[in-house]
């Protein structure tokens, strides 16, 4: 079984409006670095899924973050044949790329490091803009869209003021920007109100997941369509987690690291 980390009440104002991710009584069960976990009854009832025998448990464990990307993609309204720019090639950015590509969307990735170029293409990006190689990142990204008009949808998955501003400048008139990356509380950004108003641009954000997007994400994993194997770039035992965290804090960023699977019972070497 794979239990998700939350379950809505399905009774509050937001749940009744189909916004279960904003539930006023959203029950969380965070924390997973243990040999055993007690799963609340509501999560068992509403948001725990049976893993088929042929699906590795470490693949199923990625249902939760992938469900975030599925919700963000669905709420952005992208359709097959649309052009999407994804800013950021961390785990969530890569998941957005994969979900969009599977839906027939043309994906342009905006990345920083050299190793992220190949990784973005592996997860579905047709073209890549490297920020450290371009003097004008926005112009470089827009040039890759049809007639240079900008993308139909831009996903911001970095969470900095600069990338939030890039996102608005990269979208076409009438397009949608999804500020998926959440900067720290109190962060301010400067946006061109003239462009927003006369460009008829929609700005939105997506938070968390719903039972429906969890099931969609799990379906992508169980069917083999999502690149689960490529997403897991490391495996450790439970006792190695502190050292892993220290490594993550001090790494220079020169290698392709996406997700590390943690095995409480030990890893087959």
C-alpha positions as CSV (number, residue, x, y, z in Angstrom):
1,X,0.0,0.0,0.0
2,X,1.0,3.6,-0.5
3,X,-0.5,6.1,1.9
4,X,-0.5,9.7,0.9
5,X,0.5,12.4,3.4
6,X,-3.0,14.0,3.7
7,X,-6.7,13.5,3.3
8,X,-9.5,16.2,3.0
9,X,-12.6,16.3,5.2
10,X,-15.0,16.5,2.1
11,X,-17.4,18.5,4.2
12,X,-16.0,22.1,4.4
13,X,-16.6,25.0,2.1
14,X,-13.6,24.3,0.0
15,X,-14.2,20.6,-0.3
16,X,-17.7,21.2,-1.4
17,X,-16.4,23.5,-4.1
18,X,-14.1,20.8,-5.5
19,X,-11.0,22.4,-3.9
20,X,-10.0,19.6,-1.6
21,X,-6.3,20.8,-1.6
22,X,-7.5,23.8,0.4
23,X,-9.6,21.9,2.9
24,X,-10.1,23.7,6.2
25,X,-9.5,20.5,8.1
26,X,-6.8,18.9,5.9
27,X,-5.4,16.0,7.9
28,X,-1.7,15.7,7.5
29,X,0.6,12.7,8.4
30,X,4.0,14.1,7.6
31,X,7.2,12.3,8.3
32,X,8.4,9.0,6.9
33,X,11.9,8.3,8.2
34,X,10.9,5.4,10.3
35,X,10.5,1.6,10.1
36,X,6.8,1.8,10.9
37,X,4.2,4.5,10.6
38,X,0.7,4.8,12.0
39,X,-1.7,5.9,9.3
40,X,-4.8,7.9,10.4
41,X,-8.1,6.3,9.5
42,X,-9.2,9.2,7.3
43,X,-6.1,8.8,5.1
44,X,-6.6,5.0,5.0
45,X,-10.2,5.6,3.8
46,X,-9.7,8.4,1.3
47,X,-6.1,8.4,0.2
48,X,-4.3,5.1,0.5
49,X,-3.7,3.0,-2.7
50,X,-3.0,-0.6,-3.4
51,X,0.4,-1.1,-5.1
52,X,0.3,-3.8,-7.8
53,X,2.9,-6.5,-7.2
54,X,4.8,-5.5,-10.4
55,X,5.3,-1.9,-9.2
56,X,8.4,-1.3,-7.1
57,X,7.5,0.4,-3.8
58,X,10.1,3.1,-4.4
59,X,8.2,4.1,-7.5
60,X,4.9,4.1,-5.7
61,X,6.5,6.4,-3.1
62,X,6.7,9.2,-5.7
63,X,3.0,9.4,-6.0
64,X,2.8,12.4,-3.6
65,X,5.2,14.8,-5.3
66,X,4.0,13.7,-8.8
67,X,0.4,14.5,-7.7
68,X,1.4,18.1,-7.0
69,X,2.7,18.4,-10.6
70,X,-0.5,16.8,-11.9
71,X,-2.6,19.3,-10.0
72,X,-0.5,22.2,-11.3
73,X,-0.7,20.9,-14.8
74,X,-4.4,20.4,-14.8
75,X,-5.1,23.8,-13.2
76,X,-3.0,25.5,-15.9
77,X,-5.3,24.3,-18.6
78,X,-2.6,23.1,-21.0
79,X,-3.8,21.1,-24.0
80,X,-2.1,18.8,-26.5
81,X,-0.2,21.0,-29.0
82,X,0.3,23.9,-26.6
83,X,3.7,25.3,-25.8
84,X,4.8,25.3,-22.1
85,X,7.9,26.7,-20.6
86,X,9.0,25.1,-17.3
87,X,11.4,27.2,-15.3
88,X,13.5,25.0,-13.1
89,X,14.8,21.4,-13.4
90,X,14.6,20.2,-9.8
91,X,12.5,17.1,-9.1
92,X,9.1,19.0,-9.4
93,X,10.2,20.9,-12.5
94,X,11.2,17.6,-14.1
95,X,7.9,16.0,-13.1
96,X,6.0,18.9,-14.7
97,X,8.0,18.3,-17.9
98,X,7.2,14.6,-18.0
99,X,3.5,15.1,-17.2
100,X,3.2,17.8,-19.9
101,X,5.1,15.8,-22.5
102,X,2.9,12.7,-21.9
103,X,-0.1,15.0,-22.5
104,X,1.2,16.1,-25.9
105,X,2.4,19.5,-24.8
106,X,5.6,21.0,-26.3
107,X,8.0,21.7,-23.5
108,X,10.8,24.2,-23.3
109,X,12.9,23.9,-20.1
110,X,14.8,26.8,-18.5
111,X,17.7,25.4,-16.5
112,X,20.9,26.5,-14.8
113,X,23.5,23.8,-14.7
114,X,25.1,21.9,-17.5
115,X,24.0,18.5,-16.2
116,X,20.3,19.7,-16.2
117,X,20.2,20.1,-20.0
118,X,20.3,16.3,-20.7
119,X,18.1,15.6,-17.7
120,X,15.4,18.0,-18.9
121,X,15.4,16.4,-22.4
122,X,15.2,13.0,-20.8
123,X,12.0,14.0,-19.0
124,X,10.4,15.5,-22.1
125,X,11.8,18.9,-22.9
126,X,12.1,19.4,-26.6
127,X,14.3,22.5,-26.2
128,X,16.4,23.9,-23.4
129,X,17.5,27.4,-22.4
130,X,20.5,27.5,-20.0
131,X,20.4,30.6,-17.9
132,X,24.2,30.8,-17.4
133,X,24.7,30.7,-21.2
134,X,22.2,33.5,-22.1
135,X,22.5,37.2,-21.5
136,X,18.8,37.6,-22.1
137,X,17.0,34.6,-20.7
138,X,13.5,35.8,-21.4
139,X,14.3,36.7,-25.0
140,X,16.0,33.3,-25.6
141,X,13.0,31.4,-24.2
142,X,10.5,33.4,-26.3
143,X,12.5,32.8,-29.5
144,X,11.8,29.1,-29.1
145,X,8.0,29.6,-29.1
146,X,6.0,29.8,-32.4
147,X,6.5,33.3,-33.9
148,X,8.3,34.3,-30.7
149,X,4.9,35.1,-29.1
150,X,5.7,33.4,-25.8
151,X,4.4,30.2,-24.3
152,X,0.7,29.3,-23.8
153,X,1.6,28.3,-20.2
154,X,4.6,29.0,-18.1
155,X,5.3,27.0,-14.9
156,X,7.6,28.6,-12.4
157,X,9.3,25.9,-10.3
158,X,12.3,27.7,-8.7
159,X,10.7,30.1,-6.1
160,X,12.7,33.3,-6.5
161,X,11.5,36.8,-7.3
162,X,13.6,36.8,-10.5
163,X,12.0,33.6,-11.9
164,X,8.5,34.8,-11.0
165,X,9.2,37.9,-13.1
166,X,10.7,35.9,-15.9
167,X,7.5,33.7,-16.0
168,X,5.3,36.7,-16.6
169,X,7.6,38.0,-19.4
170,X,7.8,34.6,-21.1
171,X,4.0,33.9,-21.4
172,X,2.0,35.0,-24.5
173,X,-0.9,37.3,-24.5
174,X,-3.9,35.5,-23.1
175,X,-1.6,32.8,-21.6
176,X,-1.4,31.4,-18.1
177,X,1.4,31.6,-15.5
178,X,1.4,29.1,-12.7
179,X,3.6,30.3,-9.8
180,X,4.2,26.8,-8.5
181,X,7.4,27.5,-6.6
182,X,6.7,29.2,-3.3
183,X,9.2,31.8,-2.1
184,X,9.5,32.6,1.7
185,X,6.7,34.5,3.4
186,X,7.0,38.2,2.8
187,X,8.8,38.0,-0.5
188,X,7.8,40.7,-3.0
189,X,8.0,40.8,-6.8
190,X,7.7,43.6,-9.3
191,X,5.3,42.9,-12.2
192,X,4.4,45.0,-15.2
193,X,0.8,45.8,-14.7
194,X,0.4,47.1,-18.2
195,X,1.5,43.8,-19.6
196,X,-0.8,41.9,-17.3
197,X,-3.9,44.0,-18.0
198,X,-3.6,44.6,-21.8
199,X,-2.1,41.2,-22.3
200,X,-5.1,39.5,-20.6
201,X,-2.7,37.3,-18.7
202,X,-3.9,34.8,-16.1
203,X,-1.8,34.5,-12.9
204,X,-2.4,31.6,-10.6
205,X,-0.7,29.2,-8.1
206,X,-1.3,25.6,-7.3
207,X,-0.9,24.0,-3.8
208,X,-0.7,20.4,-2.7
209,X,-2.8,17.7,-4.2
210,X,-6.2,16.1,-4.2
211,X,-7.3,12.4,-4.0
212,X,-8.1,12.6,-7.7
213,X,-4.7,13.9,-8.7
214,X,-3.1,11.3,-6.4
215,X,-4.9,8.6,-8.4
216,X,-3.9,10.2,-11.7
217,X,-0.3,10.3,-10.6
218,X,-0.3,6.8,-9.3
219,X,-1.8,5.6,-12.6
220,X,1.1,7.3,-14.5
221,X,3.5,5.4,-12.2
222,X,1.8,2.1,-12.3
223,X,1.4,2.1,-16.0
224,X,5.1,2.8,-16.6
225,X,4.4,6.0,-18.4
226,X,6.1,8.2,-15.9
227,X,9.9,8.0,-15.8
228,X,10.1,6.5,-12.3
229,X,13.4,4.7,-12.8
230,X,15.1,7.8,-14.2
231,X,13.8,9.9,-11.3
232,X,15.5,7.7,-8.6
233,X,19.2,8.5,-8.8
234,X,20.2,7.1,-5.4
235,X,19.3,4.5,-2.8
236,X,20.2,4.5,1.0
237,X,19.3,2.7,4.1
238,X,17.4,4.4,6.9
239,X,20.5,4.8,9.0
240,X,22.3,6.7,6.2
241,X,19.7,9.5,6.1
242,X,21.7,11.9,8.3
243,X,24.7,11.6,6.1
244,X,22.6,12.0,3.0
245,X,21.2,15.3,4.4
246,X,24.7,16.5,5.1
247,X,25.7,15.6,1.6
248,X,22.7,17.5,0.2
249,X,23.7,20.6,2.1
250,X,27.3,20.6,0.9
251,X,27.1,19.2,-2.6
252,X,28.4,21.5,-5.4
253,X,25.6,20.5,-7.9
254,X,27.8,19.0,-10.5
255,X,26.0,15.6,-10.8
256,X,22.5,14.6,-11.8
257,X,20.7,13.9,-8.5
258,X,16.9,13.9,-8.5
259,X,15.4,11.6,-5.8
260,X,17.0,9.3,-3.3
261,X,14.9,6.3,-2.2
262,X,15.2,5.4,1.5
263,X,14.8,1.7,2.5
264,X,14.1,1.1,6.2
265,X,14.9,-2.6,5.9
266,X,18.2,-2.2,4.0
267,X,19.2,-1.8,0.3
268,X,20.2,-4.6,-1.9
269,X,23.7,-3.6,-3.1
